[in-house]
Amino acid sequence: MKLVFAGTPEVAVPALDALIASGRHEVAAVVTRPDATAGRGRKLVASPVAERAAAAGIEVLKPARPRDEDFLDRLREIAPDCCPVVAYGALLPKVALDVPARGWVNLHFSLLPAWRGAAPVQHSVMAGDEVTGASTFLIEQGLDSGPVYGVVTEEIRGTDTSGDLLGRLAVSGAGLLVATMDGIEDGRLSARPQPTEGVTLAPKITVEDAAVDWSAPALRVDRLVRGCTPAPGAWTLVGGERLKLGPVTLVPERTDLGPGELAVGKNAVHVGTGSHAVLLGEVQPQGKKRMPAADWSRGTHLPAGTVLGR
């Protein structure tokens, strides 16, 4: 089939690579978000998908909005059979959805109808799910509500961050997307409506959502930190300044610390929660690089009785 691929971040690149390498489908063009400022110099930088497509000699379309007439005219000229989508980052209007004969097919990183929305992997980790996966579905006007073509499953490991899990899903999901394109072309694959039960929502995780509540049980703190790693990054306050937190280790045998209370040792920093303590891993003070918590505590000279979250 002739395809126009839509995607923006690094997580979409494995799917684009898999479609290019399939040898069966022609990726005639790529649709991605416009160049965005990045880095200290705030220079305009192309998206990872745009860079990969350009390196492969594929036409790159960067509409400010997918309803722009110039973009729609070019899409009609290309006349794709189908448009696979992975984390494009913009809502597609009906006028665009109607262009490809076989629609727009999204690769979504959850087992639909669970975790519909912008941050399915983060919410899955934070909720303590044991299994998740990826789904391909036909895009409709609703939020991730279209009929599903296929799924793959993935176990969530006890130490997984959302970045770890998303990295694995990007690879397994790429294979699923290629198989879905093959099945649509052959006519042997049809989409099935999603169940009406089991719908959960996964809105974008904000910086405010990533603040650690030390009065929560240790297991919930652990899941929040892992779910917010690498983005937006879990954090807490120390002396009124933000301290970013990497994944922690549960220490069930230590129950002598109150919520947020620090215990600084020579090579370890423990923090109390609503149940038992956790051991801090890497931390990042404002304006500084990430470092082991023990190194941070030695350099900061924390007073006795310091409580995080204040």
HUWO-V797517 format. One record per backbone hydrogen bond with DSSP energy under -0.5 kcal/mol. CO is the residue of the C=O (numbers start at 1). NH is the residue of the N-H. E is the energy in kcal/mol with one decimal. If there is no record, write none. Layout:
CO;NH;E
CO;NH;E
This chain:
1;3;-0.6
1;26;-2.4
2;81;-2.4
2;82;-1.5
3;28;-2.4
3;29;-0.9
5;31;-3.3
6;86;-2.6
8;49;-1.8
9;12;-1.7
10;13;-1.5
10;14;-0.6
12;16;-1.8
13;17;-2.9
14;18;-2.3
15;19;-2.1
16;20;-2.4
17;21;-2.5
18;22;-0.8
20;23;-0.7
25;27;-0.6
26;3;-3.7
26;28;-1.2
28;59;-0.7
29;5;-2.1
30;61;-3.5
31;7;-2.2
36;45;-2.8
38;43;-1.3
39;42;-1.2
43;38;-1.7
45;36;-2.2
47;51;-2.4
48;52;-2.2
49;53;-2.6
50;54;-2.5
51;55;-2.0
52;56;-1.3
53;58;-2.8
54;57;-1.3
59;30;-2.5
61;32;-2.5
65;68;-2.1
68;72;-2.4
69;73;-2.9
70;74;-2.0
71;75;-2.6
72;76;-2.2
73;77;-1.9
74;78;-2.2
75;79;-1.9
75;80;-0.6
80;101;-0.9
81;102;-2.9
82;4;-1.3
83;105;-1.7
84;6;-2.5
85;107;-2.9
86;8;-0.7
87;8;-0.9
87;9;-0.8
91;93;-0.6
93;96;-1.1
93;97;-2.3
94;98;-2.1
96;99;-1.5
96;100;-0.5
100;103;-1.5
103;83;-2.2
104;106;-0.6
104;139;-2.9
105;85;-2.8
106;108;-0.7
106;137;-2.1
108;110;-1.6
108;135;-3.0
110;112;-1.2
111;114;-2.0
113;200;-1.5
116;202;-3.3
119;123;-2.0
120;124;-2.0
121;125;-2.2
122;126;-2.6
123;127;-2.1
124;129;-2.1
125;128;-1.2
130;156;-2.8
132;154;-2.7
134;152;-2.1
135;108;-3.2
136;149;-3.5
136;150;-1.1
137;106;-2.7
142;144;-1.0
147;138;-2.4
148;192;-2.9
150;136;-2.4
152;134;-2.3
154;132;-2.9
155;157;-0.7
157;160;-1.5
161;165;-2.3
162;166;-2.6
163;167;-2.0
164;168;-1.6
165;169;-2.5
166;170;-2.3
167;171;-1.0
168;172;-2.4
169;173;-2.9
170;174;-1.0
171;175;-1.4
172;176;-1.8
173;177;-2.5
174;178;-2.1
175;179;-2.3
176;180;-2.3
177;181;-2.4
178;182;-2.5
179;183;-2.5
180;184;-2.4
181;185;-2.3
182;186;-2.4
183;187;-1.1
183;188;-1.2
183;189;-1.4
192;148;-3.0
200;116;-3.0
202;119;-2.6
204;206;-0.6
206;210;-1.0
207;210;-0.6
208;211;-1.4
210;235;-1.8
212;214;-0.8
213;216;-1.8
216;274;-2.8
217;220;-0.5
217;221;-1.9
218;222;-2.8
219;223;-2.1
220;224;-2.4
221;225;-2.5
222;226;-2.4
223;227;-2.7
224;228;-1.8
226;162;-2.2
226;229;-1.2
228;230;-0.5
228;233;-2.1
229;162;-0.8
229;163;-1.8
234;245;-2.8
235;212;-2.6
236;243;-3.0
237;309;-2.9
237;310;-0.9
238;241;-1.7
241;238;-2.9
242;286;-0.8
243;236;-1.8
244;284;-2.1
245;234;-0.5
249;279;-3.2
251;254;-1.8
251;277;-0.7
253;255;-0.7
254;277;-2.8
258;261;-2.3
260;308;-3.4
261;272;-2.0
263;265;-0.6
263;270;-2.5
268;265;-3.4
269;280;-2.6
270;263;-2.3
271;278;-2.3
272;260;-3.1
277;251;-2.3
278;271;-2.5
278;280;-0.6
279;249;-2.0
281;293;-2.2
282;246;-3.0
283;291;-2.5
284;244;-2.5
285;288;-2.0
291;283;-3.0
292;296;-2.1
293;297;-2.6
294;298;-2.0
295;299;-2.0
296;300;-1.6
297;301;-1.4
297;302;-0.7
303;306;-1.3
306;262;-2.2
307;310;-0.6
